[in-house]
């Protein structure tokens, strides 16, 4: 990949260099030298934010269930494997087996091969998704959207709202804030903050870093208390910053910060 990002905060940054910096594979001394320059460059930060989204998406794909092979293709694969086995002499063809007896060995082998093919296909799709996402955000003028989330047993779910009312906000617990990453990624509901500028004004009022574009924003309840949660890049490879503020936060009346933590 030879694309580069030309930002005002530093020299043209190679996307490969930014990806290596984000992954933490550079020499420690070089990494320490580059991070301040990259964090000061809005274009480079946009690429790092996109890489954060790819990291989240890949984590969700890794835990997503693999869809079974369609029955019609599975049957054709089983038939082809049996025909190949008979042609090579591994199965006797002089006397056909009685109808109740199935070629157990061949069917088991077919299922194993089919399972390997399904797992291999899932790996190829995951790698292709990562490459496509990185290439897309590297093009000038492009911005990445949200990444679909795959919920598991540890992901918090919205409580059911009464009939005729608005959907209940995401319920968070201070003891398990990391589980909200998949739910918040890609959301753009600023609640009473209004819009992205309202979020930036609120963070600035609390002397917190105000990113160019958050990874996700949504109204929440934190241990029962209403707030607005913002998922931000932490400026470190593989880490995120989760900030929860009061929903009425303004420059004149910022209120309090309900939560501010870095999630590995």
C-alpha positions as CSV (number, residue, x, y, z in Angstrom):
1,X,0.0,0.0,0.0
2,X,1.6,3.2,-1.2
3,X,-1.1,5.8,-0.3
4,X,0.0,8.7,1.9
5,X,-1.8,11.3,4.0
6,X,-0.6,14.9,3.6
7,X,-1.6,16.8,6.7
8,X,-0.6,20.2,8.1
9,X,0.8,18.7,11.3
10,X,3.8,16.9,9.8
11,X,5.3,15.4,6.6
12,X,3.3,13.1,4.3
13,X,2.4,10.1,6.3
14,X,2.5,6.7,4.6
15,X,-0.6,4.7,5.4
16,X,1.7,1.7,6.0
17,X,3.7,3.7,8.5
18,X,0.5,4.8,10.3
19,X,-0.7,1.2,10.4
20,X,2.6,0.0,11.9
21,X,2.5,2.8,14.4
22,X,-1.1,1.9,15.4
23,X,-0.2,-1.8,15.7
24,X,2.8,-1.1,18.0
25,X,5.4,-2.8,15.8
26,X,7.7,0.1,15.3
27,X,10.9,0.6,17.3
28,X,10.0,2.1,20.7
29,X,12.2,5.1,20.1
30,X,10.8,5.8,16.7
31,X,7.2,5.2,18.0
32,X,7.8,7.7,20.8
33,X,9.1,10.3,18.3
34,X,6.2,9.8,15.9
35,X,3.2,9.8,18.2
36,X,3.3,13.5,19.2
37,X,3.6,14.5,15.5
38,X,0.8,12.2,14.4
39,X,-1.5,13.3,17.2
40,X,-1.1,16.9,16.1
41,X,-2.1,16.0,12.5
42,X,-5.9,15.9,11.9
43,X,-5.5,13.8,8.7
44,X,-3.3,11.3,10.4
45,X,-5.7,11.1,13.4
46,X,-8.5,10.4,11.0
47,X,-6.6,7.3,9.6
48,X,-5.9,6.2,13.2
49,X,-9.5,6.5,14.1
50,X,-10.5,4.4,11.1
51,X,-7.9,1.8,12.2
52,X,-9.6,1.8,15.6
53,X,-12.9,1.0,13.9
54,X,-11.3,-1.8,11.9
55,X,-9.9,-3.3,15.2
56,X,-13.4,-3.2,16.7
57,X,-15.0,-4.7,13.6
58,X,-12.4,-7.5,13.4
59,X,-13.0,-8.4,17.1
60,X,-16.7,-8.6,16.4
61,X,-16.2,-10.8,13.3
62,X,-14.0,-13.1,15.3
63,X,-16.9,-13.9,17.7
64,X,-19.7,-13.9,15.2
65,X,-21.2,-17.3,14.4
66,X,-20.2,-18.9,11.1
67,X,-23.2,-19.5,8.8
68,X,-23.6,-23.2,7.8
69,X,-23.0,-24.2,4.2
70,X,-26.3,-24.2,2.2
71,X,-27.8,-27.7,2.0
72,X,-27.7,-27.8,-1.8
73,X,-24.0,-27.2,-1.9
74,X,-23.3,-29.5,1.0
75,X,-25.1,-32.3,-0.9
76,X,-23.2,-31.7,-4.1
77,X,-19.9,-31.6,-2.2
78,X,-20.7,-34.9,-0.5
79,X,-21.7,-36.5,-3.8
80,X,-18.5,-35.3,-5.5
81,X,-16.3,-36.6,-2.7
82,X,-18.0,-40.0,-2.8
83,X,-17.6,-40.2,-6.6
84,X,-13.9,-39.3,-6.2
85,X,-13.4,-42.0,-3.6
86,X,-15.1,-44.6,-5.7
87,X,-13.0,-43.6,-8.8
88,X,-9.7,-44.0,-6.8
89,X,-10.7,-47.5,-5.6
90,X,-11.1,-46.6,-1.9
91,X,-14.7,-47.8,-2.0
92,X,-15.7,-51.1,-3.6
93,X,-18.1,-50.8,-6.5
94,X,-18.7,-54.4,-7.5
95,X,-21.3,-55.0,-4.9
96,X,-23.4,-52.0,-3.9
97,X,-23.9,-51.7,-0.1
98,X,-27.4,-52.4,1.3
99,X,-29.6,-49.3,1.4
100,X,-29.6,-49.0,5.3
101,X,-25.8,-48.9,5.4
102,X,-24.2,-45.5,4.7
103,X,-20.5,-45.0,3.7
104,X,-19.7,-43.6,7.2
105,X,-16.0,-43.1,6.6
106,X,-16.5,-41.0,3.5
107,X,-19.3,-38.9,4.9
108,X,-17.2,-38.1,8.0
109,X,-14.3,-37.1,5.8
110,X,-16.6,-34.9,3.7
111,X,-17.9,-33.1,6.8
112,X,-14.4,-32.5,8.0
113,X,-13.4,-31.0,4.7
114,X,-16.6,-29.0,4.6
115,X,-15.9,-27.6,8.0
116,X,-12.3,-26.6,7.0
117,X,-13.7,-24.9,3.9
118,X,-16.2,-22.9,6.0
119,X,-13.5,-21.8,8.4
120,X,-11.1,-20.9,5.6
121,X,-13.8,-18.8,3.9
122,X,-14.5,-16.9,7.1
123,X,-10.8,-16.1,7.5
124,X,-10.6,-14.8,3.9
125,X,-13.7,-12.6,4.4
126,X,-12.3,-11.2,7.6
127,X,-8.9,-10.3,5.9
128,X,-10.7,-8.8,2.9
129,X,-12.9,-6.6,5.2
130,X,-9.9,-5.3,7.0
131,X,-8.0,-4.5,3.8
132,X,-11.0,-2.8,2.2
133,X,-11.7,-0.6,5.2
134,X,-8.1,0.6,5.4
135,X,-7.9,1.3,1.7
136,X,-11.2,3.2,1.8
137,X,-10.2,5.6,4.6
138,X,-6.9,6.3,2.9
139,X,-8.5,7.9,-0.1
140,X,-8.8,11.7,0.1
141,X,-12.3,13.0,1.1
142,X,-13.6,9.6,2.3
143,X,-14.8,9.0,5.8
144,X,-15.6,5.7,7.3
145,X,-19.1,5.0,8.8
146,X,-20.0,2.8,11.7
147,X,-19.2,-0.9,11.9
148,X,-22.0,-3.4,12.5
149,X,-21.8,-4.9,15.9
150,X,-22.2,-8.6,16.7
151,X,-23.7,-9.0,20.2
152,X,-22.6,-11.8,22.5
153,X,-23.5,-12.8,26.0
154,X,-21.3,-10.1,27.6
155,X,-22.7,-7.2,25.6
156,X,-25.2,-4.9,27.4
157,X,-28.6,-4.7,25.9
158,X,-31.2,-2.0,25.9
159,X,-34.0,-2.4,28.3
160,X,-37.4,-2.7,26.7
161,X,-39.2,0.6,26.5
162,X,-43.0,0.9,27.3
163,X,-45.3,0.7,24.3
164,X,-45.7,4.0,22.6
165,X,-42.5,5.5,24.1
166,X,-39.0,6.1,22.7
167,X,-36.5,3.4,22.8
168,X,-34.7,3.1,26.1
169,X,-31.1,4.2,26.2
170,X,-28.2,1.8,26.5
171,X,-27.7,0.6,30.1
172,X,-24.1,0.7,31.2
173,X,-22.4,-0.5,34.4
174,X,-19.3,1.2,35.8
175,X,-17.9,-2.3,36.5
176,X,-18.1,-3.4,32.9
177,X,-17.7,-0.3,30.6
178,X,-15.6,-2.3,28.1
179,X,-18.6,-4.3,27.0
180,X,-20.2,-1.2,25.5
181,X,-17.6,-0.8,22.7
182,X,-19.5,-2.9,20.2
183,X,-22.8,-1.2,21.0
184,X,-21.5,2.4,20.7
185,X,-19.4,2.0,17.6
186,X,-21.0,3.8,14.6
187,X,-23.9,5.4,16.7
188,X,-24.4,9.1,16.1
189,X,-27.2,9.9,18.5
190,X,-26.0,13.0,20.5
191,X,-29.2,13.2,22.6
192,X,-29.6,16.6,24.4
193,X,-26.1,17.6,23.3
194,X,-27.6,18.2,19.9
195,X,-24.7,17.5,17.5
196,X,-21.0,16.9,17.2
197,X,-20.2,20.5,18.0
198,X,-22.3,20.2,21.2
199,X,-20.1,17.2,22.3
200,X,-16.9,19.1,21.5
201,X,-18.1,22.1,23.5
202,X,-18.9,19.8,26.5
203,X,-15.6,18.0,26.4
204,X,-13.7,21.3,26.1
205,X,-15.6,22.7,29.0
206,X,-14.3,19.8,31.1
207,X,-10.8,20.3,29.7
208,X,-11.0,16.9,27.9
209,X,-9.6,16.2,24.4
210,X,-12.2,16.9,21.8
211,X,-11.7,14.6,18.7
212,X,-12.5,15.6,15.1
213,X,-14.9,12.7,14.9
214,X,-15.9,10.3,17.7
215,X,-16.2,6.6,17.0
216,X,-19.7,6.5,18.5
217,X,-22.1,8.6,20.6
218,X,-25.3,7.5,22.3
219,X,-27.6,8.4,25.2
220,X,-27.0,5.9,28.1
221,X,-27.8,5.2,31.7
222,X,-24.7,4.6,33.9
223,X,-25.8,2.6,36.9
224,X,-29.2,4.2,36.5
225,X,-28.1,7.8,36.0
226,X,-28.8,9.4,32.6
227,X,-25.9,10.6,30.5
228,X,-24.4,10.7,27.0
229,X,-21.5,8.3,26.2
230,X,-18.8,9.1,23.6
231,X,-16.4,6.4,22.4
232,X,-13.1,8.1,21.4
233,X,-9.6,7.0,20.2
234,X,-7.1,6.9,23.0
235,X,-4.1,7.7,20.9
236,X,-2.6,4.3,21.7
237,X,-2.7,1.2,19.5
238,X,-5.7,-1.0,20.3
239,X,-7.1,1.2,23.1
240,X,-10.2,3.4,23.3
241,X,-11.4,6.2,25.6
242,X,-15.0,6.1,26.9
243,X,-16.4,9.4,28.3
244,X,-19.9,9.7,29.9
245,X,-21.2,13.2,30.6
246,X,-24.5,14.6,31.8
247,X,-27.0,15.0,29.0
248,X,-27.5,18.7,29.8
249,X,-23.8,19.5,29.5
250,X,-23.1,23.0,28.0
251,X,-20.2,25.4,27.9
252,X,-21.9,27.6,30.5
253,X,-23.1,24.6,32.7
254,X,-20.9,21.5,32.0
255,X,-22.2,19.6,35.0
256,X,-20.0,16.6,35.9
257,X,-18.2,13.8,34.1
258,X,-19.9,10.6,35.0
259,X,-17.1,8.4,33.6
260,X,-13.8,8.8,31.9
261,X,-11.7,5.7,31.3
262,X,-9.3,4.1,28.8
263,X,-10.4,0.6,27.6
264,X,-7.7,-1.8,26.5
